[in-house]
Amino acid sequence: MENQLRTYETICITKVDMPDDKFNTLVERSKNAVLNDGKGSWIYTDDLGKAKIAYPIEKDNRGKWTYFRYKSMPQGVDEIQRG
């Protein structure tokens, strides 16, 4: 039973001014972690827009919010969190 895929949700907050190529690389790396390390499947990515964050990160008080939904084994989730 412990090798069973589970459905996970992750919210990723990135810099508002992050270049598109860097952002796309981040999403692809996350997808590869799920597919390869987690032996799972990517369900979808949803852009939630830009919004204020509670605590400034590097003096920036806004972030770009992105929602990931996927099926994975725990190894895939661990790899996404490491990235």
C-alpha positions as CSV (number, residue, x, y, z in Angstrom):
1,M,0.0,0.0,0.0
2,E,2.8,2.5,0.6
3,N,3.8,2.5,-3.1
4,Q,0.4,3.9,-4.1
5,L,0.1,7.2,-5.9
6,R,-1.6,10.1,-4.1
7,T,-3.0,13.3,-5.4
8,Y,-1.0,16.4,-4.3
9,E,-1.5,20.2,-4.6
10,T,1.3,22.7,-4.4
11,I,1.2,26.5,-4.5
12,C,4.4,28.0,-5.9
13,I,5.2,31.6,-5.2
14,T,7.8,33.2,-7.5
15,K,9.0,36.7,-8.1
16,V,6.7,38.9,-10.1
17,D,9.5,39.9,-12.4
18,M,10.9,36.4,-13.0
19,P,11.7,35.9,-16.7
20,D,9.4,33.6,-18.5
21,D,12.2,31.2,-19.5
22,K,13.3,30.8,-15.9
23,F,9.7,30.2,-14.8
24,N,9.1,27.7,-17.5
25,T,12.2,25.8,-16.5
26,L,10.9,25.7,-12.9
27,V,7.6,24.2,-14.0
28,E,9.3,21.7,-16.3
29,R,11.7,20.6,-13.5
30,S,8.7,20.1,-11.2
31,K,6.9,18.1,-13.8
32,N,10.0,15.9,-14.4
33,A,10.3,15.3,-10.6
34,V,6.7,14.0,-10.6
35,L,7.1,11.9,-13.7
36,N,10.5,10.5,-13.0
37,D,11.1,10.5,-9.3
38,G,7.5,10.2,-8.2
39,K,6.5,7.8,-11.0
40,G,3.3,9.8,-11.3
41,S,1.4,12.0,-13.6
42,W,0.9,15.8,-13.9
43,I,-2.7,16.8,-13.8
44,Y,-2.5,20.6,-14.4
45,T,-0.9,23.9,-13.8
46,D,-3.0,27.0,-13.0
47,D,-1.8,30.6,-13.0
48,L,-3.4,32.3,-10.0
49,G,-2.0,35.7,-10.8
50,K,0.0,38.2,-8.9
51,A,-0.9,39.2,-5.3
52,K,0.5,40.7,-2.1
53,I,2.3,38.2,0.2
54,A,2.2,38.4,4.0
55,Y,5.9,38.8,4.5
56,P,8.3,40.5,2.1
57,I,10.9,38.3,0.4
58,E,14.0,40.1,-0.5
59,K,12.1,43.4,0.0
60,D,9.4,42.4,-2.5
61,N,5.9,42.3,-1.1
62,R,4.2,40.8,-4.2
63,G,4.5,37.3,-5.7
64,K,3.3,35.4,-8.7
65,W,1.1,32.5,-7.5
66,T,1.0,29.2,-9.4
67,Y,-1.1,26.1,-8.5
68,F,0.2,22.6,-9.3
69,R,-2.0,19.4,-9.1
70,Y,-0.4,16.0,-9.7
71,K,-0.4,12.4,-8.7
72,S,2.9,11.1,-7.3
73,M,4.7,8.9,-4.9
74,P,6.3,10.8,-2.0
75,Q,9.7,10.9,-3.7
76,G,8.3,13.2,-6.4
77,V,7.0,15.6,-3.7
78,D,10.3,15.6,-1.9
79,E,12.1,16.4,-5.2
80,I,9.8,19.4,-5.9
81,Q,10.3,20.7,-2.4
82,R,14.1,20.5,-2.8
83,G,14.0,22.4,-6.1
